[in-house]
Amino acid sequence: MNPIDRFLRVLANQTTDRAPVIGVTNSVTLELMDAVGTKFPEAHHDPDLMMKLGAAAHDLCGLESVKVPFDMTVEAGALGAEVDFGTVNTLPHIKGPLFETPESLTLKGDDLRQGRVSVILEAIRRSRQEYSGIPVISSIVGPFTLSTLLFGLERLFLWMLKDPDRYAAALQKATQLCTLYARHQFEAGSHAVQIADPSSSRDLISSEQYGKFVAPYHKRLCSSFNLPTVIHICGNITGHLPRIVETGARGISFDYKTDIGEAKRCLKGKLALIGYVPTSLLREGKPQEVYAFSRKCIEAGIDALNAGCAWPLDTPTENIRAMVRAAKEK
């Protein structure tokens, strides 16, 4: 079974010969940058460099995917937000919210032709051509987190609690933008699109709030496609799981704080469980510890082995190889 078939079968809740080992979340490190001679921030702006870096973990460690882009500023940047592109060891970030009200954001058909969108789409196309036997996974910022970037975290939370009409207007516009961008990525060749919505973590909102204020927009977004979407939310999302199953996503990427037993009870056979090697272990553990925990994840019932979140940039290459080996050895 080849890596594409294996991954797509997992996302279709079909049997496979083993769990794939993938990078749904960011899978770039400083050591990998050095090894392939491609670094941040240059790789954020050039499709060939982006592809090269997005494939580095596959080329050098055997990871069964190519993942682009690497940051969460593309959509807001396309709308005009000021972006700090960081350094070799920091990721880009938005310098501040762009809009004060949903009414001030007017979406036009060419919104996603600005900024770096064309770079990401071209990197997807080239990755699909150059790595024809490996899943190409791309990502967008989820509607809740995108709204925090566009309008500000405190302002969005205030609307969520005190001004439901304004909150709904903000989320509707963000979801419209997410849907358009995800569609462009699928058309460029992505096998799956990851929806990164870390601001909807249980660390920031309750599971009741997730169900009421976020899940309906995840459902609207994921249900727009016949192609695989994977939601990624950091932290403990155990209480979110009964609502995530209703979104139409094909997979959920989660970290070790989420109860795997409850995840299996709520989701097994309905959408793929993707996780959940702790990033702290990848960064600080010994290879044998990473291997052992990765085997534990597989034995616990995950469908695809993945880090619990984006890899820390100073993750040792030997630990990545240990995670990969744990999936491939029987």
C-alpha positions in Angstrom: 0.0 0.0 0.0 1.5 3.3 -1.0 1.6 6.4 1.3 -1.2 8.2 -0.6 -3.6 5.3 -0.6 -2.8 4.6 3.1 -3.5 8.1 4.2 -6.6 8.6 2.1 -8.0 5.2 3.3 -7.4 6.4 6.9 -9.4 9.6 6.2 -12.1 7.5 4.6 -12.3 5.2 7.7 -11.1 2.2 5.7 -8.7 -0.5 6.8 -5.0 -0.1 6.1 -1.9 -2.2 6.6 -0.6 0.1 9.3 -1.0 3.7 10.6 0.7 6.3 8.3 3.2 8.6 10.0 2.5 12.1 8.8 3.0 15.9 9.4 -0.5 17.4 9.5 1.0 20.1 11.6 4.2 22.1 10.9 7.0 19.7 10.4 10.1 21.9 10.0 13.1 22.1 12.2 16.4 24.1 12.3 18.4 20.9 11.7 16.3 20.1 8.6 16.7 23.7 7.4 20.5 23.3 7.6 20.4 19.9 6.0 18.5 21.1 2.9 20.1 24.5 2.7 16.7 26.3 2.9 15.7 28.5 5.8 13.1 30.9 7.3 12.1 33.5 6.4 13.1 33.1 2.8 11.1 29.9 2.5 7.9 31.7 3.2 8.2 33.7 0.0 9.5 31.3 -2.7 7.4 28.2 -3.8 10.5 26.1 -4.6 12.1 26.8 -1.3 8.8 26.2 0.5 8.4 22.8 -1.3 12.0 21.9 -0.5 11.5 22.7 3.2 8.1 21.2 3.4 9.4 17.9 2.0 12.6 17.8 4.1 11.2 15.6 6.8 10.1 13.1 4.1 13.4 13.3 2.3 15.6 12.9 5.3 13.5 11.1 7.9 10.9 9.1 5.9 7.9 11.1 7.1 5.0 10.2 4.8 3.8 13.6 3.8 4.8 17.0 2.4 3.4 19.9 4.4 3.0 23.6 3.3 2.7 26.4 4.4 4.5 26.9 7.7 2.7 29.8 9.4 -0.7 31.3 10.1 -0.4 34.8 8.6 -1.3 34.2 4.9 -5.0 35.0 5.0 -4.8 38.1 7.2 -1.8 39.3 5.2 -3.7 38.9 1.9 -6.3 41.3 3.4 -3.7 43.9 4.2 -2.6 43.0 7.8 1.0 43.9 8.6 3.1 40.8 9.0 6.4 40.3 10.9 8.1 37.5 9.0 10.3 36.6 11.8 13.8 35.1 11.7 15.4 31.7 11.0 14.1 30.4 14.4 10.8 32.3 14.7 7.6 32.0 12.7 5.7 35.0 11.1 3.0 36.7 13.1 0.4 39.4 12.6 1.5 42.7 14.2 -2.1 43.7 15.1 -5.8 43.3 14.1 -6.8 44.9 10.8 -10.5 45.6 11.4 -12.5 47.0 14.3 -15.9 45.7 13.1 -17.1 43.0 10.7 -18.8 45.7 8.7 -15.4 47.2 7.9 -14.3 43.9 6.2 -15.7 43.8 2.7 -14.8 40.6 0.9 -14.1 40.8 -2.8 -13.4 38.1 -5.4 -9.7 38.9 -5.6 -9.0 38.9 -1.9 -7.0 35.7 -2.1 -4.9 36.9 -5.1 -3.0 39.2 -2.8 0.0 38.7 -0.6 1.6 35.2 -0.4 -1.4 33.2 -1.5 0.0 32.6 -5.0 3.3 31.4 -3.4 1.5 28.8 -1.3 -0.7 27.6 -4.2 2.3 27.2 -6.4 4.2 25.4 -3.7 1.3 22.9 -3.5 1.3 22.4 -7.3 5.0 21.8 -7.4 4.9 19.5 -4.4 2.2 17.4 -6.1 4.3 17.2 -9.2 7.7 16.5 -7.6 6.4 14.1 -4.8 3.8 12.2 -6.8 3.8 9.2 -4.4 3.4 11.2 -1.1 0.4 13.0 0.3 0.5 16.7 0.0 -1.1 18.3 3.1 -1.7 22.0 3.2 -3.3 24.2 5.8 -5.6 27.2 6.4 -6.3 29.2 9.6 -9.7 28.1 11.0 -12.6 30.6 11.2 -12.4 31.3 14.9 -8.6 31.9 15.0 -8.7 33.8 11.8 -11.4 36.1 13.4 -9.0 36.8 16.3 -6.3 37.8 13.9 -8.6 40.0 11.9 -10.5 41.7 14.7 -8.4 41.0 17.9 -8.8 38.3 20.5 -10.4 40.5 23.2 -12.8 42.1 20.8 -14.0 38.8 19.4 -14.5 37.3 22.8 -16.5 40.4 23.8 -18.7 40.0 20.8 -19.1 36.2 21.5 -20.4 37.0 25.0 -22.2 40.3 24.6 -22.9 41.0 20.9 -24.0 37.8 19.2 -25.0 39.5 15.9 -21.6 41.1 15.5 -19.9 37.8 16.4 -21.9 35.9 13.9 -21.1 38.5 11.2 -17.4 38.2 11.9 -17.4 34.4 11.8 -19.5 34.3 8.7 -17.0 36.4 6.8 -14.1 34.5 8.2 -15.7 31.2 7.2 -16.4 32.5 3.7 -12.7 33.4 3.4 -11.6 30.0 4.8 -13.8 28.1 2.3 -12.5 30.1 -0.7 -8.9 29.5 0.4 -9.3 25.8 1.1 -11.0 25.4 -2.3 -8.0 27.0 -4.0 -5.7 24.7 -2.1 -7.6 21.6 -3.2 -7.6 22.8 -6.8 -3.8 23.3 -6.6 -3.5 19.6 -5.7 -3.7 19.2 -1.9 -4.7 15.7 -0.8 -6.0 17.1 2.5 -6.4 20.5 4.0 -5.7 21.0 7.7 -7.9 23.6 9.5 -5.8 25.1 12.3 -8.0 26.6 14.9 -5.9 26.8 18.1 -7.9 29.7 19.6 -10.8 27.3 20.0 -8.8 25.2 22.4 -10.3 24.2 25.8 -7.4 26.4 27.1 -9.3 29.4 25.9 -13.0 28.5 25.5 -15.2 25.9 27.2 -16.6 22.9 25.3 -20.1 24.4 25.6 -18.8 27.6 23.9 -17.1 25.5 21.2 -20.3 23.7 20.5 -22.3 26.9 20.3 -19.9 29.4 18.8 -17.4 27.5 16.8 -18.6 24.1 15.7 -21.4 25.4 13.4 -18.7 27.3 11.4 -16.4 24.3 11.3 -19.4 22.3 10.0 -20.2 24.9 7.4 -16.6 24.9 6.2 -15.9 21.1 6.2 -19.3 20.3 4.7 -18.4 22.5 1.7 -16.1 19.9 0.3 -16.2 16.3 -0.8 -12.4 16.2 -0.2 -10.7 15.5 3.1 -10.4 18.2 5.8 -8.7 17.7 9.1 -9.3 19.9 12.1 -6.4 20.6 14.4 -7.0 22.1 17.9 -4.3 22.2 20.6 -4.8 21.4 24.3 -7.4 19.3 26.0 -10.4 19.1 23.6 -12.0 16.0 25.2 -15.2 17.9 25.9 -15.3 19.2 22.3 -15.3 15.7 20.7 -19.1 15.1 20.6 -19.5 18.3 18.5 -16.4 17.7 16.4 -17.9 14.5 15.1 -20.8 16.6 13.6 -18.5 18.9 11.6 -18.0 16.8 8.5 -14.2 16.8 9.0 -12.5 13.5 7.9 -10.0 13.7 10.8 -9.1 15.4 14.1 -5.5 16.2 15.0 -5.0 16.5 18.7 -2.4 16.3 21.4 -1.7 14.2 24.4 -3.9 16.3 26.8 -7.0 14.9 25.1 -8.3 11.6 26.5 -7.6 9.0 23.8 -10.2 6.6 25.4 -12.9 9.2 25.0 -11.7 10.1 21.5 -12.1 6.5 20.5 -15.5 6.3 22.1 -16.8 9.4 20.4 -15.0 9.3 17.1 -13.5 5.9 16.1 -14.9 4.7 12.8 -16.4 8.2 12.2 -13.3 10.3 11.5 -9.6 9.6 11.7 -7.8 10.0 15.0 -4.5 11.8 14.2 -1.9 12.3 16.9 -0.5 12.6 19.5 3.2 12.4 20.2 4.0 15.3 22.7 6.0 18.1 21.1 7.9 18.4 24.5 9.0 14.8 24.2 10.0 15.3 20.5 12.1 18.2 21.6 13.6 17.0 24.9 13.3 13.2 25.0 15.7 10.5 23.9 15.0 8.7 20.7 14.0 5.5 22.5 11.5 7.5 24.6 10.0 9.0 21.4 9.8 5.5 19.9 8.1 4.0 22.9 5.5 6.8 23.2 4.9 6.6 19.4 4.2 2.9 19.7 1.9 3.6 22.7 -0.1 6.0 20.5 -0.5 3.3 17.8 -1.5 0.7 20.3 -4.0 3.1 21.9 -5.8 3.3 18.6 -4.8 6.3 16.7 -5.3 6.0 12.9 -2.4 8.2 11.8 0.7 9.0 13.9 1.5 12.7 14.1 3.0 15.1 16.6 0.4 16.6 19.0 1.1 20.1 17.6 3.7 21.9 15.4 7.2 20.6 15.9 9.4 22.9 18.0 12.1 24.3 15.7 14.9 22.8 17.8 13.5 19.3 17.6 16.4 16.8 17.0 16.3 14.9 13.7 17.0 11.7 15.5 13.8 12.0 17.4 11.8 12.5 14.2 13.4 9.4 12.8 12.4 7.5 15.9 8.8 8.5 15.5 8.8 7.4 11.9 10.5 4.1 12.7 7.8 3.4 15.3 5.1 3.6 12.7 6.9 1.6 10.0 8.2 -1.3 12.2 5.7 -4.0 13.0 
